[in-house]
Amino acid sequence: MANKNEYVEKMKKQLDDWNTDIDTLQVKANLAKAELKVKYSEQIAELRKKRHDAEEKLNAIKSAADDSWEHLKGEAERTVNALKAGVAEFKTRMK
């Protein structure tokens, strides 16, 4: 089991990677045909919201006491998994 600091660092790196992916998807969406731009922009906005939610969970874990952060981990994992799935699905559609 990772300690709190290791978990926070791992999660921060994942969020940074997904933020880069979302930015790349935004560039591709901007190059899409006009009728797809709106749809893609809405989907990217949803990904950014999920990323924000995951970052809030990370901040809650950071501020939790060392002996109580574990109970926040499950909720953070669900949020991160939703973001991960959303980014992967959108990447697949953009190919």
N, C-alpha and C positions, 0 to 999 in steps of 0.2 A: 504494500500500500504506500503510495507516494505521500510525502508530508505536504503540508499546506503550501509551502513556498514552491516546491517542485510542481505541484498541481497548478498553481497560479501561473507560473512561468510557461508550462506546457499549454495551458488554455490561452494565454496571451499570444503565444506564437501562432496557435491555430487561428485565432481571431484576426491577427495581422495578415496571415496567409489568405484567409477568406476575404478580407477587405481588399487585398490586391486582386483577387479573382473577380470580385464585384466591380472594381474599377475597370478591369479589362473587359468585362461583359458590357459595361456602360459604353466603352469606346465602340465595341462591335454593334451595340444597339443603335448608337448614333449614326452608324454607316448603313443601317438597314433601310429598307423601303419605307416610305412614309406611313403606309397603313400598319406596319409592324412596329414603328417607333413608339407609338403610344402604348401599345400592349407591352412591349419590352420595358419601357420606362416604368410602367406600373409594377411589373414583376421585380424590377431592380429596386424600386422603392420598398417593396415588401421584404426583399433580402436585406436591405439596409436597416429596416425596422427589426428584423430578427437578429441582425448583428448587434444592434443597439441593446436589445433585450439580453443577449448573451453577455455583453459587456457589463450591464447592470448586475447580472448574477455574479460575474467575476468580481466586481467591486464589493458586493455583499460578502463574498468569501474572503476577500482581502481584509475587510474590516472586522470579520468575525474572530472571536478568540480562538487560539490554537486548539483548544479542546472542544470547540463547538462547531467548527466549520464543516465537518463531515455531513451534518444533516442538510446543509445547503447544496451539497455536491450532487445529489440525485436530481434536483430541480435544474441545476446548471447543466447537467448532462442531457436532460431532455431538451432544453433550449438549444444547446450546441448541436445536438443531433438533428433538430428541425432545420437549423441553419445549414448544416452540412448537406442534408438531403436537398434543400432548396437550391443551393449553389450547384450541386451535381446535376440536378434535373435541368436547370436552366442552361448549364454548359452543354448538356447533351442536345438541347433544342437549338442552340446557337451554332452547332457544327454544320 
